[in-house]
Amino acid sequence: MNDISEILRELLDRYSNTPELDQEFERMRREVDGFEDDYAAWCEDNGYSIKDGYLDFINEIVESQDSYWDNYQEFGNNI
């Protein structure tokens, strides 16, 4: 069974939020055995649509990272 959340985090680390991430994710959906079924189950379990679930998850991660850095800087911690 593919851990979709972990795979998406790894793709985000590797490709950032770029078209390459989308391309790699779509390639995995087509070519990795069982991936499409695992992805559909993950979407259902997490309340995402199959069409946009991975994008919604990626955007949530990016927004949470942005929020972290905003809070960090708000308290006088400049990088």
Distance bins in CASP14 RR format, pairs under 12 A and 6 or more apart:
PFRMAT RR
TARGET T0000
AUTHOR 0000-0000-0000
RMODE 2
METHOD distances of the structure
MODEL  1
1 7 0 0 0 0 0 1 0 0 0 0 0
1 32 0 0 0 0 0 1 0 0 0 0 0
1 33 0 0 0 0 0 1 0 0 0 0 0
1 34 0 0 0 0 1 0 0 0 0 0 0
1 35 0 0 0 0 1 0 0 0 0 0 0
1 37 0 0 0 0 1 0 0 0 0 0 0
1 38 1 0 1 0 0 0 0 0 0 0 0
1 39 0 0 0 0 0 1 0 0 0 0 0
1 41 0 0 0 0 1 0 0 0 0 0 0
1 42 0 0 0 0 1 0 0 0 0 0 0
2 8 0 0 0 0 0 1 0 0 0 0 0
2 10 0 0 0 0 0 1 0 0 0 0 0
2 25 0 0 0 0 0 1 0 0 0 0 0
2 28 0 0 0 0 1 0 0 0 0 0 0
2 29 0 0 0 0 0 1 0 0 0 0 0
2 32 1 0 0 1 0 0 0 0 0 0 0
2 33 0 0 0 0 1 0 0 0 0 0 0
2 34 1 0 0 1 0 0 0 0 0 0 0
2 35 1 0 1 0 0 0 0 0 0 0 0
2 36 0 0 0 0 1 0 0 0 0 0 0
2 37 0 0 0 0 1 0 0 0 0 0 0
2 38 1 0 1 0 0 0 0 0 0 0 0
2 39 1 0 0 1 0 0 0 0 0 0 0
2 40 0 0 0 0 0 1 0 0 0 0 0
2 41 0 0 0 0 1 0 0 0 0 0 0
2 42 0 0 0 0 1 0 0 0 0 0 0
3 9 0 0 0 0 1 0 0 0 0 0 0
3 10 0 0 0 0 1 0 0 0 0 0 0
3 35 0 0 0 0 0 1 0 0 0 0 0
3 38 0 0 0 0 1 0 0 0 0 0 0
3 39 0 0 0 0 0 1 0 0 0 0 0
3 41 0 0 0 0 0 1 0 0 0 0 0
3 42 0 0 0 0 1 0 0 0 0 0 0
3 45 0 0 0 0 0 1 0 0 0 0 0
4 10 0 0 0 0 0 1 0 0 0 0 0
4 11 0 0 0 0 0 1 0 0 0 0 0
4 25 0 0 0 0 1 0 0 0 0 0 0
4 28 0 0 0 0 1 0 0 0 0 0 0
4 29 0 0 0 0 0 1 0 0 0 0 0
4 32 0 0 0 0 0 1 0 0 0 0 0
4 34 0 0 0 0 0 1 0 0 0 0 0
4 35 0 0 0 0 1 0 0 0 0 0 0
4 36 0 0 0 0 0 1 0 0 0 0 0
4 37 0 0 0 0 0 1 0 0 0 0 0
4 38 1 0 1 0 0 0 0 0 0 0 0
4 39 1 0 1 0 0 0 0 0 0 0 0
4 40 0 0 0 0 1 0 0 0 0 0 0
4 41 0 0 0 0 1 0 0 0 0 0 0
4 42 1 1 0 0 0 0 0 0 0 0 0
4 43 0 0 0 0 1 0 0 0 0 0 0
4 44 0 0 0 0 0 1 0 0 0 0 0
4 45 0 0 0 0 1 0 0 0 0 0 0
4 46 0 0 0 0 1 0 0 0 0 0 0
4 48 0 0 0 0 1 0 0 0 0 0 0
4 50 0 0 0 0 0 1 0 0 0 0 0
4 53 0 0 0 0 1 0 0 0 0 0 0
4 54 1 0 0 1 0 0 0 0 0 0 0
4 57 0 0 0 0 1 0 0 0 0 0 0
4 58 0 0 0 0 0 1 0 0 0 0 0
5 11 0 0 0 0 0 1 0 0 0 0 0
5 12 0 0 0 0 0 1 0 0 0 0 0
5 38 0 0 0 0 0 1 0 0 0 0 0
5 39 0 0 0 0 0 1 0 0 0 0 0
5 41 0 0 0 0 0 1 0 0 0 0 0
5 42 1 0 0 1 0 0 0 0 0 0 0
5 43 0 0 0 0 0 1 0 0 0 0 0
5 45 0 0 0 0 0 1 0 0 0 0 0
5 46 0 0 0 0 1 0 0 0 0 0 0
5 48 0 0 0 0 0 1 0 0 0 0 0
5 53 0 0 0 0 0 1 0 0 0 0 0
5 54 0 0 0 0 1 0 0 0 0 0 0
5 57 1 0 0 1 0 0 0 0 0 0 0
5 58 0 0 0 0 0 1 0 0 0 0 0
5 60 0 0 0 0 0 1 0 0 0 0 0
5 61 0 0 0 0 1 0 0 0 0 0 0
6 12 0 0 0 0 0 1 0 0 0 0 0
6 13 0 0 0 0 0 1 0 0 0 0 0
6 38 0 0 0 0 0 1 0 0 0 0 0
6 42 0 0 0 0 0 1 0 0 0 0 0
6 57 0 0 0 0 0 1 0 0 0 0 0
6 61 0 0 0 0 0 1 0 0 0 0 0
7 13 0 0 0 0 0 1 0 0 0 0 0
7 14 0 0 0 0 0 1 0 0 0 0 0
7 15 0 0 0 0 0 1 0 0 0 0 0
7 21 0 0 0 0 0 1 0 0 0 0 0
7 24 0 0 0 0 1 0 0 0 0 0 0
7 25 0 0 0 0 1 0 0 0 0 0 0
7 28 1 0 0 1 0 0 0 0 0 0 0
7 29 0 0 0 0 0 1 0 0 0 0 0
7 32 0 0 0 0 1 0 0 0 0 0 0
7 35 0 0 0 0 1 0 0 0 0 0 0
7 38 0 0 0 0 1 0 0 0 0 0 0
7 39 0 0 0 0 1 0 0 0 0 0 0
7 42 0 0 0 0 1 0 0 0 0 0 0
7 54 0 0 0 0 1 0 0 0 0 0 0
7 57 0 0 0 0 0 1 0 0 0 0 0
7 58 0 0 0 0 0 1 0 0 0 0 0
8 14 0 0 0 0 0 1 0 0 0 0 0
8 15 0 0 0 0 0 1 0 0 0 0 0
8 17 0 0 0 0 0 1 0 0 0 0 0
8 21 0 0 0 0 1 0 0 0 0 0 0
8 22 0 0 0 0 0 1 0 0 0 0 0
8 24 0 0 0 0 0 1 0 0 0 0 0
8 25 1 0 0 1 0 0 0 0 0 0 0
8 28 0 0 0 0 0 1 0 0 0 0 0
8 29 0 0 0 0 0 1 0 0 0 0 0
8 35 0 0 0 0 0 1 0 0 0 0 0
8 38 0 0 0 0 0 1 0 0 0 0 0
8 39 0 0 0 0 1 0 0 0 0 0 0
8 42 0 0 0 0 1 0 0 0 0 0 0
8 43 0 0 0 0 0 1 0 0 0 0 0
8 46 0 0 0 0 0 1 0 0 0 0 0
8 48 0 0 0 0 0 1 0 0 0 0 0
8 53 0 0 0 0 1 0 0 0 0 0 0
8 54 1 0 1 0 0 0 0 0 0 0 0
8 55 0 0 0 0 1 0 0 0 0 0 0
8 56 0 0 0 0 0 1 0 0 0 0 0
8 57 1 0 1 0 0 0 0 0 0 0 0
8 58 1 0 0 1 0 0 0 0 0 0 0
8 59 0 0 0 0 0 1 0 0 0 0 0
8 60 0 0 0 0 0 1 0 0 0 0 0
8 61 1 0 0 1 0 0 0 0 0 0 0
8 62 0 0 0 0 0 1 0 0 0 0 0
9 15 0 0 0 0 0 1 0 0 0 0 0
9 21 0 0 0 0 0 1 0 0 0 0 0
9 54 0 0 0 0 0 1 0 0 0 0 0
9 57 0 0 0 0 1 0 0 0 0 0 0
9 58 0 0 0 0 1 0 0 0 0 0 0
9 60 0 0 0 0 0 1 0 0 0 0 0
9 61 1 0 0 1 0 0 0 0 0 0 0
9 62 0 0 0 0 0 1 0 0 0 0 0
9 64 0 0 0 0 0 1 0 0 0 0 0
9 65 0 0 0 0 0 1 0 0 0 0 0
10 21 0 0 0 0 0 1 0 0 0 0 0
10 24 0 0 0 0 1 0 0 0 0 0 0
10 25 0 0 0 0 0 1 0 0 0 0 0
10 28 0 0 0 0 0 1 0 0 0 0 0
10 58 0 0 0 0 0 1 0 0 0 0 0
10 61 0 0 0 0 0 1 0 0 0 0 0
11 17 0 0 0 0 1 0 0 0 0 0 0
11 18 0 0 0 0 1 0 0 0 0 0 0
11 20 0 0 0 0 1 0 0 0 0 0 0
11 21 1 0 1 0 0 0 0 0 0 0 0
11 22 0 0 0 0 1 0 0 0 0 0 0
11 23 0 0 0 0 0 1 0 0 0 0 0
11 24 1 0 1 0 0 0 0 0 0 0 0
11 25 1 0 0 1 0 0 0 0 0 0 0
11 26 0 0 0 0 0 1 0 0 0 0 0
11 27 0 0 0 0 0 1 0 0 0 0 0
11 28 0 0 0 0 1 0 0 0 0 0 0
11 29 0 0 0 0 0 1 0 0 0 0 0
11 54 0 0 0 0 1 0 0 0 0 0 0
11 55 0 0 0 0 0 1 0 0 0 0 0
11 57 0 0 0 0 0 1 0 0 0 0 0
11 58 0 0 0 0 1 0 0 0 0 0 0
11 61 0 0 0 0 0 1 0 0 0 0 0
12 18 0 0 0 0 1 0 0 0 0 0 0
12 20 0 0 0 0 0 1 0 0 0 0 0
12 21 1 0 0 1 0 0 0 0 0 0 0
12 22 0 0 0 0 0 1 0 0 0 0 0
12 24 0 0 0 0 0 1 0 0 0 0 0
12 25 0 0 0 0 0 1 0 0 0 0 0
12 54 0 0 0 0 0 1 0 0 0 0 0
12 55 0 0 0 0 0 1 0 0 0 0 0
12 57 0 0 0 0 1 0 0 0 0 0 0
12 58 1 0 1 0 0 0 0 0 0 0 0
12 59 0 0 0 0 0 1 0 0 0 0 0
12 60 0 0 0 0 0 1 0 0 0 0 0
12 61 1 0 0 1 0 0 0 0 0 0 0
12 62 1 0 0 1 0 0 0 0 0 0 0
12 64 0 0 0 0 0 1 0 0 0 0 0
12 65 0 0 0 0 1 0 0 0 0 0 0
13 21 0 0 0 0 1 0 0 0 0 0 0
13 24 0 0 0 0 0 1 0 0 0 0 0
13 58 0 0 0 0 0 1 0 0 0 0 0
13 61 0 0 0 0 1 0 0 0 0 0 0
13 62 0 0 0 0 0 1 0 0 0 0 0
13 65 0 0 0 0 0 1 0 0 0 0 0
14 20 0 0 0 0 1 0 0 0 0 0 0
14 21 1 0 0 1 0 0 0 0 0 0 0
14 23 0 0 0 0 0 1 0 0 0 0 0
14 24 1 0 0 1 0 0 0 0 0 0 0
14 25 0 0 0 0 0 1 0 0 0 0 0
15 21 1 1 0 0 0 0 0 0 0 0 0
15 22 0 0 0 0 1 0 0 0 0 0 0
15 23 0 0 0 0 1 0 0 0 0 0 0
15 24 1 0 0 1 0 0 0 0 0 0 0
15 25 0 0 0 0 1 0 0 0 0 0 0
15 27 0 0 0 0 0 1 0 0 0 0 0
15 58 0 0 0 0 0 1 0 0 0 0 0
16 22 0 0 0 0 0 1 0 0 0 0 0
16 24 0 0 0 0 0 1 0 0 0 0 0
16 58 0 0 0 0 1 0 0 0 0 0 0
16 61 0 0 0 0 0 1 0 0 0 0 0
16 62 0 0 0 0 1 0 0 0 0 0 0
16 65 0 0 0 0 0 1 0 0 0 0 0
17 25 0 0 0 0 0 1 0 0 0 0 0
17 54 0 0 0 0 0 1 0 0 0 0 0
17 55 0 0 0 0 1 0 0 0 0 0 0
17 57 0 0 0 0 0 1 0 0 0 0 0
17 58 1 0 0 1 0 0 0 0 0 0 0
17 59 1 0 0 1 0 0 0 0 0 0 0
17 60 0 0 0 0 0 1 0 0 0 0 0
17 61 0 0 0 0 1 0 0 0 0 0 0
17 62 1 0 1 0 0 0 0 0 0 0 0
17 63 0 0 0 0 0 1 0 0 0 0 0
17 65 0 0 0 0 0 1 0 0 0 0 0
17 66 0 0 0 0 0 1 0 0 0 0 0
18 24 0 0 0 0 1 0 0 0 0 0 0
18 25 0 0 0 0 0 1 0 0 0 0 0
18 58 0 0 0 0 0 1 0 0 0 0 0
18 62 0 0 0 0 0 1 0 0 0 0 0
19 25 0 0 0 0 0 1 0 0 0 0 0
19 26 0 0 0 0 0 1 0 0 0 0 0
19 55 0 0 0 0 0 1 0 0 0 0 0
20 26 0 0 0 0 0 1 0 0 0 0 0
20 27 0 0 0 0 0 1 0 0 0 0 0
21 27 0 0 0 0 0 1 0 0 0 0 0
21 28 0 0 0 0 0 1 0 0 0 0 0
21 54 0 0 0 0 1 0 0 0 0 0 0
21 55 0 0 0 0 1 0 0 0 0 0 0
21 57 0 0 0 0 0 1 0 0 0 0 0
21 58 1 0 0 1 0 0 0 0 0 0 0
21 59 0 0 0 0 0 1 0 0 0 0 0
21 61 0 0 0 0 0 1 0 0 0 0 0
21 62 0 0 0 0 0 1 0 0 0 0 0
22 28 0 0 0 0 0 1 0 0 0 0 0
22 29 0 0 0 0 0 1 0 0 0 0 0
22 52 0 0 0 0 0 1 0 0 0 0 0
22 54 0 0 0 0 1 0 0 0 0 0 0
22 55 1 0 0 1 0 0 0 0 0 0 0
22 58 0 0 0 0 1 0 0 0 0 0 0
23 29 0 0 0 0 0 1 0 0 0 0 0
23 30 0 0 0 0 0 1 0 0 0 0 0
24 30 0 0 0 0 0 1 0 0 0 0 0
24 31 0 0 0 0 0 1 0 0 0 0 0
24 32 0 0 0 0 0 1 0 0 0 0 0
24 35 0 0 0 0 0 1 0 0 0 0 0
24 54 0 0 0 0 0 1 0 0 0 0 0
24 58 0 0 0 0 0 1 0 0 0 0 0
25 31 0 0 0 0 0 1 0 0 0 0 0
25 32 0 0 0 0 0 1 0 0 0 0 0
25 35 0 0 0 0 1 0 0 0 0 0 0
25 36 0 0 0 0 0 1 0 0 0 0 0
25 39 0 0 0 0 1 0 0 0 0 0 0
25 52 0 0 0 0 0 1 0 0 0 0 0
25 53 0 0 0 0 0 1 0 0 0 0 0
25 54 1 0 1 0 0 0 0 0 0 0 0
25 55 0 0 0 0 1 0 0 0 0 0 0
25 57 0 0 0 0 0 1 0 0 0 0 0
25 58 0 0 0 0 1 0 0 0 0 0 0
26 32 0 0 0 0 0 1 0 0 0 0 0
26 35 0 0 0 0 0 1 0 0 0 0 0
26 36 0 0 0 0 0 1 0 0 0 0 0
26 39 0 0 0 0 0 1 0 0 0 0 0
26 51 0 0 0 0 0 1 0 0 0 0 0
26 54 0 0 0 0 1 0 0 0 0 0 0
26 55 0 0 0 0 0 1 0 0 0 0 0
27 35 0 0 0 0 1 0 0 0 0 0 0
27 36 0 0 0 0 0 1 0 0 0 0 0
28 34 0 0 0 0 1 0 0 0 0 0 0
28 35 1 0 1 0 0 0 0 0 0 0 0
28 36 0 0 0 0 1 0 0 0 0 0 0
28 38 0 0 0 0 0 1 0 0 0 0 0
28 39 0 0 0 0 1 0 0 0 0 0 0
28 54 0 0 0 0 1 0 0 0 0 0 0
29 35 1 0 1 0 0 0 0 0 0 0 0
29 36 1 0 1 0 0 0 0 0 0 0 0
29 37 0 0 0 0 0 1 0 0 0 0 0
29 38 0 0 0 0 1 0 0 0 0 0 0
29 39 1 0 0 1 0 0 0 0 0 0 0
29 40 0 0 0 0 1 0 0 0 0 0 0
29 42 0 0 0 0 0 1 0 0 0 0 0
29 43 0 0 0 0 0 1 0 0 0 0 0
29 50 0 0 0 0 1 0 0 0 0 0 0
29 51 0 0 0 0 0 1 0 0 0 0 0
29 53 0 0 0 0 0 1 0 0 0 0 0
29 54 0 0 0 0 1 0 0 0 0 0 0
30 36 0 0 0 0 1 0 0 0 0 0 0
30 39 0 0 0 0 0 1 0 0 0 0 0
32 38 0 0 0 0 1 0 0 0 0 0 0
32 39 0 0 0 0 1 0 0 0 0 0 0
34 40 0 0 0 0 1 0 0 0 0 0 0
34 41 0 0 0 0 0 1 0 0 0 0 0
34 42 0 0 0 0 0 1 0 0 0 0 0
35 41 0 0 0 0 0 1 0 0 0 0 0
35 42 0 0 0 0 0 1 0 0 0 0 0
35 54 0 0 0 0 0 1 0 0 0 0 0
36 42 0 0 0 0 0 1 0 0 0 0 0
36 43 0 0 0 0 0 1 0 0 0 0 0
36 50 0 0 0 0 1 0 0 0 0 0 0
36 54 0 0 0 0 0 1 0 0 0 0 0
37 43 0 0 0 0 0 1 0 0 0 0 0
37 44 0 0 0 0 0 1 0 0 0 0 0
37 50 0 0 0 0 0 1 0 0 0 0 0
38 44 0 0 0 0 0 1 0 0 0 0 0
38 45 0 0 0 0 0 1 0 0 0 0 0
38 50 0 0 0 0 0 1 0 0 0 0 0
38 54 0 0 0 0 0 1 0 0 0 0 0
39 45 0 0 0 0 0 1 0 0 0 0 0
39 46 0 0 0 0 0 1 0 0 0 0 0
39 48 0 0 0 0 1 0 0 0 0 0 0
39 49 0 0 0 0 0 1 0 0 0 0 0
39 50 1 0 0 1 0 0 0 0 0 0 0
39 51 0 0 0 0 0 1 0 0 0 0 0
39 53 0 0 0 0 1 0 0 0 0 0 0
39 54 1 0 0 1 0 0 0 0 0 0 0
39 57 0 0 0 0 0 1 0 0 0 0 0
40 46 0 0 0 0 0 1 0 0 0 0 0
40 47 0 0 0 0 0 1 0 0 0 0 0
40 48 0 0 0 0 1 0 0 0 0 0 0
40 49 0 0 0 0 0 1 0 0 0 0 0
40 50 1 0 1 0 0 0 0 0 0 0 0
40 51 0 0 0 0 0 1 0 0 0 0 0
40 53 0 0 0 0 0 1 0 0 0 0 0
40 54 0 0 0 0 0 1 0 0 0 0 0
41 47 0 0 0 0 0 1 0 0 0 0 0
41 48 0 0 0 0 0 1 0 0 0 0 0
41 50 0 0 0 0 0 1 0 0 0 0 0
42 48 1 0 0 1 0 0 0 0 0 0 0
42 49 0 0 0 0 0 1 0 0 0 0 0
42 50 0 0 0 0 1 0 0 0 0 0 0
42 53 0 0 0 0 1 0 0 0 0 0 0
42 54 0 0 0 0 1 0 0 0 0 0 0
42 56 0 0 0 0 0 1 0 0 0 0 0
42 57 0 0 0 0 1 0 0 0 0 0 0
43 49 1 0 0 1 0 0 0 0 0 0 0
43 50 1 0 1 0 0 0 0 0 0 0 0
43 51 0 0 0 0 1 0 0 0 0 0 0
43 52 0 0 0 0 1 0 0 0 0 0 0
43 53 1 0 1 0 0 0 0 0 0 0 0
43 54 0 0 0 0 1 0 0 0 0 0 0
43 55 0 0 0 0 0 1 0 0 0 0 0
43 56 0 0 0 0 1 0 0 0 0 0 0
43 57 0 0 0 0 1 0 0 0 0 0 0
44 50 0 0 0 0 1 0 0 0 0 0 0
44 53 0 0 0 0 0 1 0 0 0 0 0
45 53 0 0 0 0 0 1 0 0 0 0 0
45 57 0 0 0 0 0 1 0 0 0 0 0
46 53 1 0 0 1 0 0 0 0 0 0 0
46 54 0 0 0 0 0 1 0 0 0 0 0
46 56 0 0 0 0 1 0 0 0 0 0 0
46 57 1 0 0 1 0 0 0 0 0 0 0
46 60 0 0 0 0 0 1 0 0 0 0 0
47 53 0 0 0 0 1 0 0 0 0 0 0
47 56 0 0 0 0 1 0 0 0 0 0 0
47 57 0 0 0 0 0 1 0 0 0 0 0
47 60 0 0 0 0 0 1 0 0 0 0 0
48 54 1 0 0 1 0 0 0 0 0 0 0
48 55 0 0 0 0 1 0 0 0 0 0 0
48 56 1 0 1 0 0 0 0 0 0 0 0
48 57 1 0 0 1 0 0 0 0 0 0 0
48 58 0 0 0 0 0 1 0 0 0 0 0
48 59 0 0 0 0 0 1 0 0 0 0 0
48 60 0 0 0 0 1 0 0 0 0 0 0
49 55 0 0 0 0 1 0 0 0 0 0 0
49 56 1 0 0 1 0 0 0 0 0 0 0
49 57 0 0 0 0 0 1 0 0 0 0 0
50 56 0 0 0 0 0 1 0 0 0 0 0
52 58 0 0 0 0 0 1 0 0 0 0 0
52 59 0 0 0 0 1 0 0 0 0 0 0
52 60 0 0 0 0 0 1 0 0 0 0 0
53 59 0 0 0 0 1 0 0 0 0 0 0
53 60 0 0 0 0 1 0 0 0 0 0 0
54 60 0 0 0 0 0 1 0 0 0 0 0
54 61 0 0 0 0 0 1 0 0 0 0 0
55 61 0 0 0 0 0 1 0 0 0 0 0
55 62 0 0 0 0 0 1 0 0 0 0 0
56 62 0 0 0 0 0 1 0 0 0 0 0
56 63 0 0 0 0 0 1 0 0 0 0 0
57 63 0 0 0 0 0 1 0 0 0 0 0
57 64 0 0 0 0 0 1 0 0 0 0 0
58 64 0 0 0 0 0 1 0 0 0 0 0
58 65 0 0 0 0 0 1 0 0 0 0 0
59 65 0 0 0 0 0 1 0 0 0 0 0
59 66 0 0 0 0 0 1 0 0 0 0 0
60 66 0 0 0 0 0 1 0 0 0 0 0
60 67 0 0 0 0 0 1 0 0 0 0 0
61 67 0 0 0 0 0 1 0 0 0 0 0
61 68 0 0 0 0 0 1 0 0 0 0 0
62 68 0 0 0 0 0 1 0 0 0 0 0
62 69 0 0 0 0 0 1 0 0 0 0 0
63 69 0 0 0 0 0 1 0 0 0 0 0
63 70 0 0 0 0 0 1 0 0 0 0 0
64 70 0 0 0 0 0 1 0 0 0 0 0
64 71 0 0 0 0 0 1 0 0 0 0 0
65 71 0 0 0 0 0 1 0 0 0 0 0
65 72 0 0 0 0 0 1 0 0 0 0 0
66 72 0 0 0 0 0 1 0 0 0 0 0
66 73 0 0 0 0 0 1 0 0 0 0 0
67 73 0 0 0 0 0 1 0 0 0 0 0
67 74 0 0 0 0 0 1 0 0 0 0 0
68 74 0 0 0 0 0 1 0 0 0 0 0
68 75 0 0 0 0 0 1 0 0 0 0 0
68 77 0 0 0 0 0 1 0 0 0 0 0
69 75 0 0 0 0 0 1 0 0 0 0 0
69 76 0 0 0 0 0 1 0 0 0 0 0
69 77 0 0 0 0 1 0 0 0 0 0 0
69 78 0 0 0 0 0 1 0 0 0 0 0
69 79 0 0 0 0 1 0 0 0 0 0 0
70 76 0 0 0 0 0 1 0 0 0 0 0
70 77 0 0 0 0 0 1 0 0 0 0 0
71 77 0 0 0 0 1 0 0 0 0 0 0
72 78 0 0 0 0 1 0 0 0 0 0 0
72 79 0 0 0 0 1 0 0 0 0 0 0
73 79 1 0 0 1 0 0 0 0 0 0 0
END
